[in-house]
């Protein structure tokens, strides 16, 4: 599709700076007055306390899920080791009876 003046009208959209081909290091986010993608790697501050609480709640849920998974893994490993010991004891008893 050709444009009448040969220029893409969407290239001058000020809200589309985030996706520029120049990279993120030089783009300023006007909401926070800071550069997006700065060297510190810190995300921009939350706009309100509700968003901060949702982020904190999500982090807690992830941590609790990871803890549950770790507990389950430890129980499974304990059952495997216990089964191994029972198998060894059974083999020893079987050898004593048949030898």
C-alpha distances in whole Angstrom, upper triangle without the diagonal:
4,7,10,12,10,11,10,12,14,15,18,19,23,23,21,23,25,22,22,22,25,27,29,32,31,30,32,32,33,35,37,37,37,35,33,34,37,40,42,40,41,39,38,41,41,40,43,46,45,42,45,47,44,44,47,48,45,47,50,49,48,51,53,51,52,55,56,54,56,59,58,58,62,63,62,63,66,67,66,69,71,70,71,74,75,74,77,79,79,79,82,84,84,85,88,89,88,89
4,7,9,7,9,9,11,13,14,17,19,22,23,21,23,25,23,22,22,25,27,29,32,31,29,32,32,33,35,37,37,37,35,33,35,37,40,43,41,42,40,39,42,42,41,44,47,46,43,46,48,46,45,49,50,47,49,52,51,50,53,55,53,54,57,58,57,59,62,61,61,64,66,64,66,69,69,69,71,74,73,74,77,78,77,79,82,82,82,85,87,86,88,91,92,91,92
4,6,5,6,7,8,11,12,14,16,20,21,20,22,24,22,21,21,24,27,28,31,29,28,30,30,30,33,35,35,35,33,32,33,36,39,41,40,41,38,37,40,40,39,42,46,45,42,45,47,45,44,48,49,47,48,52,51,50,53,55,53,54,57,58,57,59,62,62,61,64,66,65,66,70,70,70,72,75,74,75,78,79,79,80,83,83,84,86,88,88,89,92,93,93,94
4,6,8,9,10,14,15,16,18,21,23,22,24,27,25,24,24,26,29,31,34,32,30,32,32,32,35,37,37,37,35,34,36,39,41,44,42,43,41,40,43,43,41,44,48,47,45,47,50,48,47,51,52,50,51,55,54,53,56,58,57,57,61,62,60,63,66,65,65,68,70,69,70,73,74,73,76,78,78,78,82,83,82,84,87,87,87,90,92,92,93,96,97,96,98
4,5,8,9,13,13,14,17,20,22,21,22,25,24,22,22,24,27,29,31,29,28,29,30,30,33,35,34,35,33,32,34,37,39,42,41,42,40,38,41,42,40,43,47,47,44,46,49,47,46,50,51,49,51,54,54,52,55,58,57,57,60,61,60,62,65,65,65,68,70,69,70,73,74,73,76,78,78,78,82,83,82,84,87,87,87,90,92,92,93,96,97,97,98
4,7,9,12,12,14,16,20,22,20,21,24,22,20,20,22,25,27,30,28,26,29,30,30,33,35,34,34,32,31,33,35,37,40,39,40,38,37,40,41,40,43,47,46,43,46,48,46,45,49,50,48,49,53,52,51,54,56,55,55,59,59,58,60,63,63,62,65,68,66,67,71,71,71,73,76,75,76,79,80,80,81,84,85,85,87,90,89,90,93,94,94,95
4,6,9,8,10,13,16,18,16,17,20,18,16,17,19,22,24,26,24,23,25,26,26,29,31,30,30,28,27,29,31,34,37,35,37,35,34,37,37,36,39,43,43,40,42,45,43,42,45,47,45,46,49,49,48,50,53,52,52,55,57,55,57,60,60,60,63,65,64,65,68,69,68,70,73,73,73,76,78,77,79,82,82,82,85,87,87,88,91,92,92,93
4,5,6,8,10,14,15,13,15,17,15,14,15,18,20,22,24,23,21,23,24,24,27,29,28,29,26,25,27,29,32,35,33,34,32,31,34,34,33,37,40,39,37,39,42,40,39,42,43,41,42,46,45,44,47,50,48,49,52,53,52,54,57,57,56,59,61,60,62,65,66,65,67,70,70,70,73,75,74,76,79,79,79,82,84,84,85,88,89,89,90
4,6,6,8,12,13,12,14,17,16,15,17,19,21,22,25,23,20,22,22,22,24,27,27,27,26,25,27,29,32,35,33,34,31,30,32,33,31,34,38,37,35,37,40,38,37,41,42,40,42,45,45,44,47,49,48,48,52,53,52,54,57,57,57,60,62,61,62,65,66,66,68,70,70,71,74,75,75,77,80,80,80,83,85,85,86,89,90,90,91
4,5,5,9,10,9,11,13,12,12,14,16,18,19,22,20,18,19,19,20,22,24,24,24,23,21,23,26,29,31,30,30,28,26,29,29,28,31,35,34,31,34,36,34,34,37,39,36,38,41,41,40,43,45,44,45,48,49,48,50,53,53,53,56,58,57,58,61,62,62,64,67,67,67,70,72,71,73,76,76,77,79,81,81,82,85,86,86,88
4,6,9,10,8,9,12,11,9,11,13,15,17,19,17,15,17,18,19,21,23,23,23,21,20,21,24,27,29,28,29,27,26,28,29,28,32,35,35,32,34,37,35,34,37,39,37,38,41,41,40,43,45,44,45,48,49,48,50,53,53,53,56,58,57,58,61,62,62,64,66,67,67,70,72,71,73,76,76,77,79,81,81,82,85,86,86,87
4,6,9,8,9,12,12,11,13,14,17,17,19,17,15,16,17,17,19,22,21,21,20,19,22,24,27,29,28,29,26,25,28,28,27,30,34,34,31,33,36,35,34,37,39,37,38,42,42,41,43,46,45,46,49,50,49,51,54,54,54,57,59,59,60,63,64,64,66,68,69,69,72,73,73,75,78,78,79,81,83,83,84,87,88,89,90
4,6,5,7,11,11,11,14,15,16,16,19,17,14,15,14,14,17,19,19,20,18,18,20,23,26,28,26,27,24,22,25,25,24,27,31,30,28,30,33,31,31,34,36,34,35,39,39,38,41,43,42,43,46,47,47,49,52,52,52,55,57,56,57,60,61,61,63,66,66,67,70,71,71,73,75,76,77,79,81,81,82,85,86,86,88
4,5,6,9,11,10,14,14,15,15,17,14,11,11,11,11,13,16,15,16,15,15,18,20,23,25,24,24,22,19,22,22,21,24,28,28,26,28,31,30,29,32,34,32,33,37,37,36,39,42,41,42,45,46,46,47,50,51,51,53,56,56,57,59,61,61,63,65,65,66,69,70,71,72,75,76,76,78,80,81,82,84,86,86,87
4,6,7,9,10,14,15,15,14,16,15,11,11,10,10,12,14,15,16,15,14,16,19,23,24,22,22,19,17,19,20,18,22,25,25,22,24,28,26,25,29,30,29,30,34,34,33,36,38,38,38,41,43,42,44,47,47,48,50,52,52,53,56,57,57,59,62,62,63,66,67,67,69,72,72,73,75,77,78,79,81,83,83,84
4,5,6,7,11,12,13,12,15,14,11,12,11,12,14,16,17,17,15,13,15,18,22,23,21,22,19,18,21,21,20,24,27,27,24,26,29,27,26,29,31,29,30,34,34,33,35,38,37,38,41,42,41,43,46,46,46,49,51,51,52,55,56,56,58,60,61,61,64,66,66,67,70,71,71,74,76,76,77,80,81,81,82
4,5,5,9,9,10,9,11,10,7,9,9,11,13,15,14,14,12,11,13,15,19,21,19,20,18,16,20,21,20,24,27,27,24,26,29,28,26,29,31,29,30,34,34,33,35,38,37,37,41,42,42,43,46,47,46,49,51,51,52,55,56,56,58,60,61,61,64,66,66,67,70,71,71,73,76,76,77,79,81,81,82
4,6,9,10,8,7,10,10,7,9,8,11,13,14,14,13,11,8,10,13,16,18,16,17,15,14,17,18,18,22,25,25,21,23,26,25,23,26,28,26,26,30,30,29,31,34,34,34,37,39,38,39,42,43,43,45,47,47,48,51,52,52,54,56,57,58,60,62,62,63,66,67,67,70,72,72,73,76,77,77,78
4,7,8,8,8,11,12,9,12,12,15,16,17,18,16,14,11,12,15,18,20,18,19,17,17,20,21,21,25,28,27,24,25,28,27,25,28,30,27,28,32,32,30,33,35,34,34,38,39,38,40,43,43,43,45,48,47,48,51,52,52,54,56,57,57,60,62,61,63,66,66,67,69,71,71,72,75,77,77,78
4,5,6,8,11,10,9,12,13,15,18,19,18,17,14,12,13,16,18,21,19,21,19,19,22,24,24,28,30,30,27,28,32,30,28,31,33,31,31,35,35,33,35,39,38,37,41,42,41,42,46,46,45,48,51,50,51,54,55,54,56,59,59,60,62,64,64,65,68,69,69,72,74,74,75,78,79,79,80
4,5,8,11,11,11,14,16,19,21,22,21,19,16,14,14,16,18,21,20,22,21,21,25,26,27,31,33,33,30,31,34,32,30,33,35,32,32,36,36,34,37,40,39,38,41,43,41,43,46,46,45,48,51,50,50,54,55,54,56,59,59,59,62,64,63,65,68,68,68,71,73,73,74,77,78,78,79
4,7,8,8,9,12,15,18,20,20,19,17,13,12,12,14,16,19,18,20,20,20,24,26,26,30,33,33,30,31,34,33,30,33,35,33,33,36,37,35,37,40,39,38,42,44,42,43,47,47,46,49,51,51,51,54,56,55,56,59,60,60,63,65,64,65,68,69,69,72,74,74,75,78,79,79,80
4,6,7,8,11,13,17,19,18,18,15,11,10,9,11,13,16,15,17,17,17,21,23,24,28,30,31,27,27,31,29,27,30,32,30,29,33,33,31,33,36,36,35,38,40,39,39,43,44,43,45,48,47,47,50,52,51,53,56,56,56,59,61,61,62,65,66,66,68,71,71,71,74,76,76,77
4,6,6,9,10,14,16,15,14,12,8,6,6,8,11,13,12,14,13,14,17,19,21,24,27,27,24,24,27,26,24,26,29,27,26,30,31,29,30,34,33,33,36,38,37,38,41,42,41,43,46,46,46,49,51,50,52,54,55,55,58,60,60,61,64,65,65,67,70,70,71,73,75,75,76
4,6,8,11,14,16,15,14,10,7,6,5,6,8,11,11,13,13,14,17,20,21,25,27,28,25,25,28,28,25,27,30,28,27,31,32,30,31,35,35,34,36,39,38,38,42,43,42,44,47,47,47,50,52,51,52,55,56,56,59,61,61,62,65,66,66,68,70,71,72,74,76,76,77
4,6,10,12,15,14,12,10,6,7,8,8,11,14,14,15,15,15,18,21,22,25,28,29,26,26,30,29,27,29,32,30,30,33,35,33,34,38,38,37,40,42,41,42,45,46,45,47,50,50,50,53,55,55,56,59,60,60,62,64,65,66,68,70,70,72,74,75,75,78,80,80,80
4,7,9,12,12,10,9,6,6,8,9,13,15,14,15,14,13,16,19,19,23,26,27,23,24,28,27,25,27,30,28,28,32,33,31,33,36,36,36,39,41,40,41,44,45,45,47,50,50,50,53,55,54,56,59,60,60,62,64,64,66,68,69,70,72,74,75,75,78,80,80,81
4,6,9,8,7,6,4,6,9,10,13,15,15,14,13,11,14,16,16,20,23,24,22,22,26,26,23,26,29,28,28,31,32,31,33,36,36,36,39,41,41,42,45,46,45,47,50,50,51,53,55,55,57,59,60,61,63,65,66,67,69,70,71,73,75,76,77,79,81,81,82
4,6,6,6,6,6,6,10,11,15,15,14,14,12,9,12,13,13,17,20,21,18,19,23,22,21,23,26,25,25,29,30,29,31,34,34,34,37,39,39,40,43,44,44,46,48,49,49,52,54,54,55,58,59,60,62,64,64,66,68,69,70,72,74,74,76,78,80,80,81
4,5,5,7,9,10,13,14,18,18,18,16,14,11,13,14,13,16,20,21,19,20,23,23,22,25,27,27,27,30,32,31,33,36,36,37,39,41,41,43,45,46,47,49,51,52,52,55,57,57,58,61,62,63,65,67,67,69,71,72,73,75,77,78,79,81,83,83,84
4,6,8,10,11,14,15,19,18,17,15,13,9,10,11,9,13,16,17,15,16,20,20,19,22,24,24,25,28,29,29,31,33,34,34,37,39,39,40,43,44,45,46,49,49,50,53,54,55,56,59,60,61,63,64,65,67,69,70,71,73,75,76,77,79,81,81,82
4,5,8,9,12,12,16,15,15,12,11,7,8,10,9,12,15,17,15,15,19,20,18,20,23,23,23,26,28,28,29,32,33,33,35,37,38,39,41,43,43,45,47,48,49,51,53,53,55,57,58,59,61,63,64,65,67,69,70,71,73,74,75,77,79,80,81
4,7,9,13,12,15,15,16,14,13,10,11,13,13,16,19,21,19,19,23,23,22,24,27,27,26,29,31,31,32,35,36,36,38,40,41,41,44,46,46,47,50,51,51,54,56,56,57,60,61,62,63,66,66,68,70,71,72,74,76,77,78,80,82,82,83
4,6,9,8,12,12,12,11,10,8,10,13,14,17,20,22,19,19,23,23,21,23,26,25,25,28,30,29,30,33,34,34,36,39,39,39,42,44,43,45,48,49,49,51,53,54,55,57,59,59,61,63,64,65,67,69,69,71,73,74,75,77,79,80,80
4,6,6,9,10,11,11,10,9,12,15,16,20,22,24,21,20,24,24,22,24,27,26,25,29,30,29,30,33,34,33,36,38,38,39,42,43,43,44,47,48,48,50,52,52,54,56,57,58,60,62,63,64,66,67,68,70,72,73,74,76,78,78,79
4,6,9,10,9,9,8,8,11,14,15,19,21,22,19,19,22,22,19,22,25,23,23,26,28,26,28,31,31,31,33,36,35,36,39,40,40,42,44,45,45,48,50,50,51,54,55,55,57,59,60,61,63,65,65,67,69,70,71,73,75,75,76
4,7,8,6,8,8,9,13,15,17,21,22,23,20,20,23,22,19,22,24,23,22,25,27,25,26,29,29,29,31,34,33,34,37,38,37,39,42,42,42,45,47,47,48,51,52,52,54,57,57,58,60,62,62,64,66,67,68,70,72,73,73
4,5,6,7,9,10,13,16,18,21,23,25,21,20,24,24,21,22,26,24,23,26,28,26,27,31,31,30,32,35,34,35,38,39,39,40,43,44,44,46,48,48,49,52,53,53,55,58,58,59,61,63,63,65,67,68,69,71,73,74,74
4,5,8,11,12,15,19,21,24,25,27,24,22,26,26,22,23,27,25,23,27,29,26,27,31,31,29,32,35,34,34,37,39,38,39,42,43,42,45,47,47,47,50,52,52,54,56,56,57,60,61,62,63,66,67,67,69,71,72,72
4,5,9,11,13,16,19,22,23,24,21,20,23,23,20,20,24,23,21,24,26,24,24,28,28,27,29,32,32,31,35,36,36,37,40,41,40,43,45,45,46,48,50,50,52,54,55,55,58,60,60,61,64,65,66,68,70,70,71
4,6,9,12,15,18,20,21,22,19,18,21,20,17,18,21,20,18,21,23,21,22,25,26,24,27,30,29,29,32,34,33,35,38,38,38,40,43,43,43,46,48,48,50,52,53,53,56,57,58,59,62,63,63,66,68,68,69
4,6,9,11,15,17,18,19,16,14,17,18,14,15,19,18,16,19,21,20,20,24,25,24,26,29,29,29,32,33,33,34,37,38,38,40,43,43,44,46,48,48,50,52,53,54,56,58,59,60,62,63,64,66,68,69,70
4,6,9,12,14,15,16,13,12,15,15,12,14,17,16,15,18,20,19,20,23,24,23,26,28,28,29,32,33,33,35,37,38,39,41,43,43,44,47,48,49,51,53,54,55,57,58,59,61,63,64,65,67,69,70,70
4,6,9,12,13,15,12,11,15,15,13,15,18,17,17,20,22,21,22,25,26,26,28,31,31,32,34,36,36,38,40,41,42,44,46,47,48,50,51,52,54,56,57,58,60,62,63,64,66,67,68,70,72,73,74
4,6,9,10,12,10,9,12,13,11,13,16,16,16,19,21,21,22,25,26,26,28,30,31,32,34,36,36,38,40,41,42,44,46,47,48,50,52,53,54,56,57,58,60,62,63,65,66,68,69,71,72,73,74
4,5,7,9,6,6,10,10,9,11,14,14,15,17,19,19,21,23,24,25,27,29,30,31,33,35,36,37,39,40,42,43,45,46,48,49,51,52,54,55,57,58,60,61,63,64,66,67,68,70,72,73,74
4,7,9,7,8,11,12,12,14,16,17,18,20,22,22,24,26,27,28,30,32,33,34,36,38,39,40,42,43,45,47,48,49,51,53,54,55,57,59,60,61,63,64,66,67,69,70,72,73,75,76,77
4,5,6,7,9,10,11,13,15,16,17,19,20,22,23,25,26,28,29,31,32,34,35,37,38,40,41,43,44,46,47,49,50,52,53,55,56,58,59,61,62,63,65,67,68,69,71,73,74,75,77
4,5,5,6,9,10,10,12,14,15,16,18,20,21,22,24,26,27,28,30,31,33,34,36,37,39,40,42,43,45,46,48,49,51,52,54,55,57,58,60,61,63,64,66,67,69,70,72,73,74
4,5,5,6,9,10,10,12,14,15,16,18,20,21,22,24,26,27,29,30,31,33,35,36,37,39,41,42,43,45,47,48,49,51,53,54,55,57,58,59,61,63,64,65,67,69,70,71,73
4,5,5,6,9,10,11,12,14,15,17,18,20,21,23,24,26,27,29,30,32,33,35,36,38,39,41,42,44,45,47,48,50,51,53,54,56,57,58,60,62,63,64,66,68,69,70,72
4,5,5,6,9,10,11,12,14,15,17,18,20,21,23,24,26,27,29,30,32,33,35,36,38,39,41,42,44,45,47,48,50,51,53,54,56,57,59,60,62,63,64,66,68,69,70
4,5,5,6,8,10,10,12,14,15,16,18,20,21,22,24,26,27,28,30,31,33,34,36,37,39,40,42,43,45,46,48,49,51,52,54,55,57,58,60,61,63,64,66,67,68
4,5,5,6,9,10,10,12,14,15,16,18,20,21,22,24,26,27,29,30,32,33,35,36,37,39,41,42,43,45,47,48,49,51,53,54,55,57,58,59,61,63,64,65,67
4,5,5,6,9,10,11,12,14,15,17,18,20,21,23,24,26,27,29,31,32,33,35,36,38,39,41,42,44,45,47,48,50,51,53,54,56,57,58,60,62,63,64,66
4,5,5,6,9,10,11,12,14,15,17,18,20,21,23,24,26,27,29,30,32,33,35,36,38,39,41,42,44,45,47,48,50,51,53,54,56,57,59,60,62,63,64
4,5,5,6,9,10,10,12,14,15,16,18,20,21,23,24,26,27,29,30,32,33,35,36,37,39,41,42,43,45,47,48,49,51,53,54,55,57,59,60,61,63
4,5,5,6,9,10,11,12,14,15,17,18,20,21,23,24,26,27,29,30,32,33,35,36,37,39,41,42,43,45,47,48,49,51,53,54,55,57,58,60,61
4,5,5,6,9,10,11,12,14,15,17,18,20,21,23,24,26,27,29,30,32,33,35,36,38,39,41,42,44,45,47,48,50,51,52,54,56,57,58,60
4,5,5,6,9,10,10,12,14,15,16,18,20,21,23,24,26,27,29,30,32,33,35,36,38,39,41,42,43,45,47,48,49,51,52,54,55,57,58
4,5,5,6,9,10,11,12,14,15,16,18,20,21,23,24,26,27,29,30,32,33,35,36,37,39,41,42,43,45,47,48,49,51,53,54,55,57
4,5,5,6,9,10,11,12,14,15,16,18,20,21,23,24,26,27,29,30,32,33,35,36,37,39,41,42,43,45,47,48,49,51,53,54,55
4,5,5,6,9,10,11,12,14,15,17,18,20,21,23,24,26,27,29,30,32,33,35,36,38,39,41,42,44,45,46,48,50,51,52,54
4,5,5,6,9,10,11,12,14,15,17,18,20,21,23,24,26,27,29,30,32,33,35,36,38,39,41,42,43,45,47,48,49,51,52
4,5,5,6,9,10,11,12,14,15,17,18,20,21,23,24,26,27,29,30,32,33,35,36,37,39,41,42,43,45,47,48,49,51
4,5,5,6,9,10,10,12,14,15,16,18,20,21,23,24,26,27,29,30,31,33,35,36,37,39,41,42,43,45,47,48,49
4,5,5,6,9,10,11,12,14,15,17,18,20,21,23,24,26,27,29,30,32,33,35,36,38,39,40,42,44,45,46,48
4,5,5,6,9,10,11,12,14,15,17,18,20,21,23,24,26,27,29,30,32,33,35,36,37,39,41,42,43,45,46
4,5,5,6,9,10,11,12,14,15,16,18,20,21,23,24,26,27,29,30,31,33,35,36,37,39,41,42,43,44
4,5,5,6,9,10,11,12,14,15,17,18,20,21,23,24,26,27,29,30,32,33,35,36,37,39,41,42,43
4,5,5,6,9,10,11,12,14,15,16,18,20,21,23,24,26,27,28,30,32,33,34,36,38,39,41,42
4,5,5,6,9,10,11,12,14,15,16,18,20,21,22,24,26,27,29,30,32,33,35,36,37,39,40
4,5,5,6,9,10,11,12,14,15,17,18,20,21,23,24,26,27,29,30,31,33,35,36,37,38
4,5,5,6,9,10,11,12,14,15,17,18,20,21,23,24,26,27,29,30,32,33,35,36,37
4,5,5,6,9,10,10,12,14,15,16,18,20,21,22,24,26,27,28,30,32,33,34,36
4,5,5,6,9,10,10,12,14,15,16,18,20,21,22,24,26,27,28,30,31,33,34
4,5,5,6,9,10,11,12,14,15,17,18,20,21,23,24,26,27,29,30,31,33
4,5,5,6,9,10,11,12,14,15,17,18,20,21,23,24,26,27,29,30,31
4,5,5,6,8,10,10,12,14,15,16,18,20,21,22,24,26,27,28,30
4,5,5,6,9,10,10,12,14,15,16,18,20,21,22,24,26,27,28
4,5,5,6,9,10,11,12,14,15,17,18,20,21,23,24,26,27
4,5,5,6,9,10,11,12,14,15,17,18,20,21,23,24,25
4,5,5,6,9,10,10,12,14,15,16,18,20,21,22,24
4,5,5,6,9,10,11,12,14,15,16,18,20,21,22
4,5,5,6,9,10,11,12,14,15,17,18,20,21
4,5,5,6,9,10,11,12,14,15,16,18,20
4,5,5,6,9,10,10,12,14,15,16,18
4,5,5,6,9,10,11,12,14,15,16
4,5,5,6,9,10,11,12,14,15
4,5,5,6,8,10,11,12,14
4,5,5,6,9,10,10,12
4,5,5,6,9,10,10
4,5,5,6,9,10
4,5,5,6,8
4,5,5,6
4,6,5
4,6
4
